[in-house]
Amino acid sequence: MNRKVLALLVLFVLTAGSLVQACGASTDSKYTGATYEHNKKFENADVINGIDVSQYQNEIDWNKVKDDGVEFAVIRVGGRGYSEMGRMYFDDYYKKNIEGAKKAGIDVGVYYFSQAKTEAEAVEEAEHCLSLLGDYEIDMPVYMDYEHASDLLNPGRIKNLTKEQRTKNVMAFCERIKESGYEAGFYSNLLFLRNSVDGKTIGEKYHVWAAQYNNKCSYENDYGIWQYSSKGKVNGINGIVDCNFQYKLDISGFDVQLSFLSSVYDGEEKKPEVTISDLKENVDFTLEYKNNINAGEARVAITGKGLYKGRKEIPFDIEAADIKDRNVTLSYSEIEYDGNAKEPEVSVEGLALGRDFNVTYSDNVRVGTAAVTITGTGNYKGVIITNFVIKDTKTGAEALFKDSNKVRIYGSDRYETAINAAEALKISLGRNKFDSVIIACGDDYADALSGSYLASVKKAPVLLVNRYNELRVKNYIEGNLENDGTIYILGGEGAVSKGFEDSFLEYKTIRLGGSTRFETNIAILEEAGVKGKDLLVCSAFDYADSLSSSSAGRPILLIDENLNDIQEAYLKGAAGDSSLEKCYLIGGEGAVSKTAEQEFKGIFKSVERLGGQNRFETSLAIANEFFDRESKVVTLAYGYDYPDGLTGGAVAESVNSPVLLVSEKNIYYAKKYVRSISADRVVVMGGHILVPDEQVYEIMNHTL
C-alpha cells in the first residue's frame, strides 16, 4: 500500500480494541515473528500466506518468495496521485512483478490506488487499470485501493467527500472491472471501511481485503483477506513488505436448500434457487447446473469462491412434457424467390432443434406456398405442420423501401448503426448472407471510407469495430457471412486487433493495412482493382468529401498536401497500362491542393475538380456528376460528424442514390438536388437528433 497511509493504520490499530470479534485458531507468521488470532468464523478455514507489492520493493526474486511459502501476491499496477490535478500513473515494476510471480507459480491479483472524487473518475481509473492489465491472466480479483492521505500539507483528493459519494465511487470502479470479466474487490483499512464508506454494502457485492496491523482483525463485516502487517520479511525481497492472510472455508459442510426439487420439462433450463445460510452467490459460491433441460435427474453443483473452497452437488428431478400445445415461429413467413431451396429457421417454444424435434421441408424452391413439418423427438412426440410463402424477387430500392418512401438507418452507437446498415444492404441486394464483409476501426474514418469502393466491388457491408465491440461484431458476422466467405480487415493491428482477426478460424481473412492511412488506402485499391474506373481524390484528413463520394462506386484515393512516393508509383503504374485515364479532385483547393492538382495532371489524361464553397455544395456536385437522375432516391447524412454516415455508402449505392450532406443550418443543396430530380424516396443515415424528421420532410418537399 502507499506509505502515506502509515499514520492512519497506526491509529487504526490503536482504536480497534473496542470492537474485537470472537477469535478462532491462531497462526505464527514466519515473516513477522508474531502470532495472529483469526476470526472465529474462519476456525475451519485454510489460511493462505500472501503479500502485496509495488515498485517500492524494487527487484524481487519471485522463486525465492515462492520457496519461502508465499502462495499469492497482489501487485499494484498503477493509481492516481493525491494532488487536485489527479494525474494517473503506472507502477514501474508491475509487469515484472506479474510475470515473475506467475512464472514462479504464485497466484496473482492486482490493485489500483484510487483517489477518485466522482463516479466518472472511478470508471476512468478502472479503464486505466484494465488498459495496464492488458492481456495478463490473473488468478485473483482486481482490487480498488481507496484511502485517505496522511500528509497534513496534502490531505488528498477524497477527504471532503461524503461517505455516500465514496461508496458510489467504489461501486462504479468495481462494476466496471466486473463488466470486463474480472473479479472485483475493495481494499482499505479498518477506519476507512467503517467510517468513510459503506463497507457492509460493498462486501455484499465484491471481495473485501481489510488492513489492520494488529494481532487480530476486528472488522465485523465480510472480508476474505486480512493485511496484518506492513513490516514482513520475505526471502527474495529486500526490505519490508506487506503480509496477508487469505481464508478458505469448505462449502461442503454447509446446509443447502433448493427452491424446488421437482419440475415439469418445458425445454428450458431448470435452475432452482440455491440458499446457503448467509452466503451470497457469485461472491461466496458459484453454481453449475448439469443435465437440467431434459427429463430425468438433474444436478446443481455448488463450488466455493472467495472465502470458500470445496464442491457439493444436489440432485433434483425434471418430469417429461408434451409438444402439442407449443407455439411455432419461423425466422421468416415470406421470402423472395432466387432459385435456391428455402429453409427458414424453426423455433418451437422452449425446444431445441435436433434434440426435441426434427424438421423437413416440401415445395420450398419455386414461387408459392411451402410447408414445414415439425416432428417431435426425444422428450417430445406429435407433428406440427406450418407454412411460409416464396414471392417474386425484388431488389434495390423496391426491396428496401417496400411500401414506404423513407428508411432511417441508425442504432444506439456507430457500431449498431453499421450492423443495421448491413441488414439494409442485405435487403436491397436480395441476399440472406454476404459473400464478403469488410471490417474497419470505428474510432477513425479513414480506413472505412477507403473501403467504400472495396465494398462496392464485393457487394459487402462495412462493419465497424473497436476493442469493446468485438464480440457483437463477431456474432453478427458468424450469422450473416457464407461459410466460405471472406473477411477483409482494413488497417493494421493497432486499428483492428490481431486477437479479433484470429477469432475467425473458420473463415478466410485478408488484412489490408500499412503503417499509415495512405498505405492502407493503396492496399485496398490494389485488392479491389481499379481498371476502367475513374479515380476520386479526397483529403485524408477530413471525412466530408469522402463520405459524399462513398456511394459513387469509384475508387477513392486519400492524399495529403501532395502525393507521396508510394502513391505516385502506384498511380503511374495504373495509368501506364491505361487502367486509369481520368481523376476527379473532390473539394476545393483547401481539400486537394493546387500542388496536388498539378501532380495529377502529369499522370492522368483528364483531371476535373468537383467542389463547392462548402462540404454541402460539394456533395451536390458529386450527386450531379455521378448519379442517374431517374433513380428518384437520395440518401441524407449529417455533414459535421462521420459515424452515422460512415457505413451508409454501400446501402446508398445499392439503391442508386447519392449521399447528400446536411446540417441543422444547411439543407439548401440537398433540397436543390431533390427538386432537380423530383426525388420521392429517402434513406436517412442516423437518428432523429442529428437529422430530424421535420428537416427530412422539408428537404423532400413534404412528399413523405
N, C-alpha and C positions, 0 to 999 in steps of 0.2 A: 504494500500500500504506500501512498505518498507519505513521506516523512513528516510533512507539516501537520499531520493529524495526531502526532505523538502525545501532545498535551491533552487533547480530548480523550484519548484512550486511557491515559493515566487517571483522569477524572472519572472515566467510565469504570475503571477497576475499583476506585475508592468508594463509589456510590452504589456498587452492585449488591452489597450485602443485605440490604433491606428486602430484596426480592429473590433470595436464593431458592432454587427449586429443589425438590427431593432428589437425592442423588443415588446412583446405582453403582456399577463397577468403577474401578479406577485404572489408570494407565500410567506407567512410569515412562516418561519420554526420554529417550536416549539423546535427544537433540538439545534439551534444556537441563536435564538432570533433575527435573521436578516431577512430582506426582499430581495427576489431574483426575478429578472425580467427574463422572459423566451423569447426565440427567437420568433419572430413574427409568424414563421411557425407553432408554437405549440399553437397558441392562442385559438384553438378549441379542444385542446387535453386534455385528462385526465392526471393529474400529480400525479405520484405514489411515495410515500416515501420509500426509501430503505437505507440499509447500506452495507458496506463491512468490513469483519473482518478477523483476523488471530489470531495466538497464542498470539499476543501482548495484546489482550483483555482478556486473561485468561478465567476464568469460566464465562459463560453467562447464565442468566435466560431468556430463549427464550420466555416463556409465558409472562413475563413482557414486553419484547421487542415487542411482538405482541400486547399486550394491549396498548402499547404506540403509536400505529399507524403505525408501520413498516410493510410493505406488502411484501418486498423482501429483500433478503440478498445474496451478492456474497461472497463466502467463499474461502480463499486461501487453496489449497491442498498441495502445495509444490513449489519448484523452484530450481534455480541453483545459486550457490554462485558467488560473484564478482571476486574472485581470478582467476588467469590464469588457475589453475587446473580445475575450473568449476565444483566442486562437486555438484551433485544434492541431494536435501533433501526433506523431507516431513514436513508439518506443524503438530506440536504435537497435535493440537486441531481440525484438520479438520473433523475427524469422529464424535466427539462430536457435533461440530457445525452443520454439515449436518443433523445428526439425530435429534438434538434438534430443529433446525429451521423447519424441515419437520413436526415433531410431533406437533409443535405449530401452524401449518397451514400457515407458511410463504413460499412464492415461493423462490426457491434456484437456484442460479447459482454458478459457481466456477471460480477461476482464478489461473494461474500458473505463478510465477515470472521468467522471462526468461533473460538469458544472453547469448543467442546463438550467436556464431560467424559465423556459417555456416548453410546452409540448413539442412545438415545431423544432426547437433546438435539440430536444431529446431525440426526435426522429432523425435529425441531421447527424447527431452523434452516432446513432445506430447505423445509419448508412455509411458513415466514415469507418466505423468498426468493421462492417461487412466487407467494405472495399479493401481494407487492410488484410482481413482474414482470407479473402480471395478463395482459392480452391483448396485450402488446407482442410483436411478432415480432422475433426476433434471428437473427443470421447465424452466430454462433459459440457455443461451449459456455457453460454456466453453471459457473463455477469456484468451488470452495471454497478460500478463502484461510485457511491454518492456520499460525500462527506463535507462537513464544514472545514474551512481553513482555520488554522490556529494562530496565524500571524496577525498580531494586532494592527499592523500597518497595512495589511492586505487581507481583509476579512473574507475574501472570496465573493463569488457572484450570487450565491444562493441563501445568504444569511437572512435576508429580509423577506424571503418568500413565505407564503402561508404553508402550513402543513398539508392542506388540501392540494395546493399547486405542486408542491414537491412530489406528492403521491401521484398526481396526474402525470408528471414528467416521467416518473419511474414506469408507470403503466405504458406510456407511449413508447419509451425505449424498448421495454421488454416485448411489447406486442409486435413491434417492427422486426425484432430479432426472431420471434416465434413465426411470423409470417414467412420469413426467409427459409424456414426449415430447421433452424437450430433450436435447441432447448434454451430457455431464457432464465436468468437468475438475477438476484439482487444481493449486493454486499454492502454492509455498513457496520458501524459499532453500535453497542447497546443503547447509548443515549440517543443516537440518531434514529434507531429503529423504534424506540419507544416514544420519542418526543417530536421528531422532525418529520416523520412520515407515518402513514397508517400501516405499520408492519404486519398486522394481522391480515388485512385485506390483501396486501402484496403476497404474503405467504400462502393465501388460498389459491393463487393462480400461478405463482412462479416459485422456483427454488430460492431459498434464502441461505445466505452464508453470513453468519454472525461473528463479529470480532469482540472478544472480551479477554483481556490479558489478566487472567486470574487462574486459580486452581480449580475453578468450576464455572460453568456458563449458566447464568441465571435468567437468560431470555425465555419468557413464558410462552411465546408463540412458536409456530413451526420453524425449524431450521434443519439443514442437512449437513452443514459443515460448520465447525467451530474453529476459528482462528484464535489459538490460545496463547501465542507468544510472537513477538517480533524479534526475539534475540536468540533464535535457534542456531546451532552449529551443525552443519551437514557436510560430510565429506564431498569434495568436488566443488564447493562454494567457498570463496574467500570472503571472510567476514560473516556477519549475521544474516539471518533470513527468517521470514515469517513462517510459522509452523501451524499446521491444521490437523484436525481430526475429521474424518468423514464417517458417517454412520450408515450401516445397512442392517435393517431388520428383516427376518424371514417371513414372507407373507403367508406361507403355507399353514402357519399356526393360527391364522385369524378365521373367525366365523364369517361365512359368505352367504348372503341372501340374494336370490334371483326374483325378479318381479313376476315371472311366471315359469312354470315347469312343463307346460304343455301348450301347443298352439296348432292351428289348422293350416296346412300347406296352402299357399297362395302364390308361389313363385317368387316372393320377396324374401330377402334375408330376415331371419328372426334373430333379434338381439335383445333378450331380456335385460333390463337394467340390473346392474350389479351394485349391491350395497355392502360395504365392509366397514363397520364401526364408523370412525371419524375420518377415514381415509378418502382421498379425492382422486378421481380418475384423471389420468394424464399428468398428474403431479406425483402421486404415490404409487400408482399402478397403471398398467395398460391392459387392454382387452383384445383378445383374438378369438373370433368365432370360427368353429370348424363344422363342416357338414350341416350348415344351418339354413339351407334352402330346400333341399329335397326331403321327402318324407323319410322318417327314421329317427335314429338317435343323433342329436346334435350335441356339441360341447362348447363351453366357453372356457378359454384358458386365461388365467389371471397371472400376470408377470409383474413382480415388484420393480419399482423405479424410484430414483431419488434416494430416499431414506430406506427403501425396502428392497429386498432381494427375494429370490426363490420363485416358484411357479406352482399353480394349483389349477386343476380342471374340474368343472362341474357339468354333469350331463342334464339335458332336457329333451323333450320329445316333440316331433313335428308329425302331425297326422295327415293322411292323404286327402286330396280335394278333387273337384270335377271341372272339366273345361267348358261345359255347355253354356254357361252364362257370362263368359268372358267377352269383353269388348275388343274388337279387332280394329287396328289402324294400319293403313298403308302409307308409305312415305310420299306417295302422290296418288291422286284419284284420276288425274288426266295427264297425258304426256304427248308430245308431238312425235309423229312418225319420222323415223330416219332409216328404216330398213333393218334395224337390229332388234333382236328379241328384247322385250321389256320385262324386267323383273323387279317391281317395287319392293323395297324392304317391308317386311311384315312385323308388326308389333302386336302381340296378344297380351292383354292386360296382365301384368305381373309374371309373364312367362318368358322363357329363353328359347330361341330357335336352336334346333338340334338336340336339345336336352328335353324340352317339354312338348315340342311339336315340330312337324316337318311340313314343307311347303312344296307344291307343284303348280306349274303354270300351264295354261292352254289358250289357244287363239291369241297369242301375245306378240305377234310380229306385225300384222297388217292393220290398217285403219279399221276401227270397230271396237266392240266390247270384248275385253279379255277377262279370263277367270283365274282366280287364285283359290286353290283348295288347301285348307289347313287341316292336318290330321294330327290328333293328339298322340303322344308317345311318352314313354317313361312314366311319369307321375300322372298322366292325363289320358283320357280316351275321348272319342267322338270326332265329328267332322264339321267344319265350318267352310262355306263357300261364299266368297265375296268377289266383286268385280271392279275393274278400272277401264278407262276409255283411252284409246290411242287416236290422236287427232291429226289432221293435216298439219304439215310443218310450216312454221313461221319463224323468221329470223330477223335480226336487225331491229329497227325502230318498231316494227309491228309487234315483235315479240316482247320488247322491253316495255313499251307503253301500254300494250293491250287495249283496254277501253278507256285509258286515261290520256291526258296530254301533258302531264307533269310527273316526273320521277325525281324524288330527292334522295340522294345517297349520302348517308352520314352515319356516325357512330359516336360512342362516348369519348373516343380519342382517335388519333390518326390511324392507329393500328386496326381498330374495329372498322373505321371508315374504309380502309384498304380492303379488308375482308368483304365488306358489303359491296364495294365496287367490283370485286372479283365475282360475287354472286350475280350482280347485274350483268357482267360480261358473259357469264355462262348462259344467261337467258338470251342475250342478244346474238350470241354465236350458235344457239341451239345445241349446247353441249351439256352433258351430265358431269363430265370430268374434263380436265385440261390435259393436253399432252406435255405442256411445259408450264412452269411457274418461274417468276423472277423475284428474287429477294434482294432488298436494299435496306440500308440503315435508315431508321426513321428519325434519327436525330439531325440529319442534314439532308439537303435536297439534291445535291449534285449527281450522285450515282443513280438515284431513282429517275431523274429527268433524262440523264444519259440513256437510261434503259428503256425509254418510251419507244424508241424505234425497234429495239430488240423485241419488245412486247408486241409491236405491230407485226413483225416478221413471224414470230412464233405463235401468234394468236393467244397470248398469255397475259395473265394479270401481273401487276406489280404489287407485291406484298411487302409491308414494312415490318421491321423487327428491331428490338434492342434487347439488352440482357434481361429486362423484366417481362418481356412478352414472348419469349422464345417458345414456351410450351403452347400458348394459344395458337401461334402461327404454325407450329409443328402439327398440332391436331388438325388444323384446317387443311394443310397440305395432304396429310395422310388420308383424309376423307374425300379429297377433291382432285387428286392427281392420279392419272392412269398408272397401273402397276409398272409399266415400262417407261414412265415419264421421266423428264429431265428437270432438274432444279438448277437454275442459273443464279449464282450468288455474286452480287456486284460489290466490288471493293475488297480491301484487304481484311485481315483478321481483326484489325482494330475497329473496323466498321461492322462486320458480321463475324461472330466468334467462330473459332475452329471447332469448339465443342458443339455448337449448333449444326455446323456442316457435318460433323462426324455422326450426328444422331440419325442421319438418313442413310442407313446402311443398305436399305432395300432399293434405293433409287440411284440413278446416275446423277452426280453433282458436278457442275462445272463452275469454278470460281474465275471471274473476270475482274482482275484488280491490278493495281500498281501502287507505287509509293505516293502518287499524287492523284487528284481527281482527273488530271489530264491524261495520265497513263491508263487509268481505269476506263476513261471515255474511249481511248483508242482501242483498248482490248475489246470493248463492247462492239464498236464498229467493225472490227475485224471478224468477230464471231457472227454478227448479223449479216455482213456483206452489204456493200453499197452500190453494186454495179447497176447502172441505168437509173440511179436516183439523184435528184438534186440535193445538195447539201445545205442544211440550215446552220448558220454560225451564230452562237449565242454567247453572252458573257457567262463566265464560270462563276462569277461572284455575285450574281443576282438571279433569282429564280423566275422573275415575272415573265421574261420573254420566252424562256424555255417552257414554262408552264403553258403559255399560249400556243407554243409550237408542238406540244406533246401529242396532239391528235392528228397532226398533218401527215403522218405515215411516211416521214422522211428522216434520214439520219441527221442527228444533231451533233455538232462539234462545239465543245466548250473551250473558250480561249481566254487568255489574259490580255494585256495591252497589245501583245503581238504573238506570233506563232513561236513555239519552242522548236527545238531541233527534231524531236520525235514526231511532232505534228507535221512539220514541213516535209520530213522524209515520207511519212505515210501519205500525205496528200499528193506529193509529186509522183509517188508510185501509182496511186489510184487514178490520177488524171492522165498519167503517161500511157496507161493502157485503155484510155477512153471510158473508164468506169464512171468518172465524174466529169461533167462538162460545165455545169452551172452551179453557182452557190448563191444563197441569199444571206445577207447580213441582217440579222434581226435586231432592231432597235436603232437608236441614234448613235452618234459618234461617242457619246458617253458610255454606251454599252459595248460597241465594237468600234475600236478606234480607227482614225483615218490611216494611221500607220499600218494597221492590220489589213485595211481595205486595199492598200497598195500591194501588200504581200499576196493577197488572194488574186488580185488582177494579174500578177505574174505567174499564176498557176492555172487559173481557170479561163476558159474562153469567154464566159459571161459571168459578171458579178452584179447583183442587184441588191439594193438596200430596201428593206421593208421596215418602216418605223413611223413614229408619230411623235407628238410633243410630250407624250407620257405613255406609260405601260398600257393604258386602256385603249388609246388610239392605235398603238402598235398591235394589240390583239385584233382590232378591227381590220388593220391592213393584212394581217395573216389570214383572217377569215375570208376576205375578199379575194385573195390571191389563190388560195388552195382548195376552196370548198365549193361543191355543187350547189348552186342556188335553188335547185329543185328539191333539196332534201327537206326543207321546212323545219329542221331541228337545230336547236342551239344548246350549248352547254355553258352554264354560268359558274364561275369560281371566284372566290374572294381574292382581290388583287394585292392586298397588303400582307398576306401570310400564305405560306405554301402548303401546310399539312393537308387541308381538306381536298385541294385540287391535285395534290401530288400524284395520286394513283388514278385519276379520272380520265387521263388521256386515252387509254385503251378502250374504255367504255364509249367515250365521245367518238373515237374513230369508228367503232363498230356500228354506230348509228349515223355515220357520215356527218358529224357535227363538229364545228369549230369550238374551241374553248375561249369564251369571251370573259375578260376580267371586269369585275365590278367592285364598287366600294359603297360606303354609306353616302358619299357625296358625288360619286361619278358613275352614273348609269347611262350617260348620254350616248356613248359609242355603241354600247350593247343595244340600246333602243334603236339607234340608227340602222344597225345591221338587221335587226328583227323586222323593221319596217321595209327595208330594201328587198328582203326575200319573202315577206309575208309569212314569217315563221309562226307555226301554231303548236309546236311541241317543245318542251324544255326539260333538260336534265340539270338539276341543281346539285352541285358538289358542296356538301357541308350542311351544317344545321341552321336553325332558324335565326340564331343570333346574328351571324355574320351576313347571311343572305336571307332576309326575312321574306315571308310570302307576299307582303304588301309591295315590296320592291320588285319581286318577280312578276306580279300582276301588272305593275306599271310598265316594266320592260316589255312584256308580252302584249302590251296594248289592251289589257283587260280581256284577252281571248280565252283565258283558262276557266 
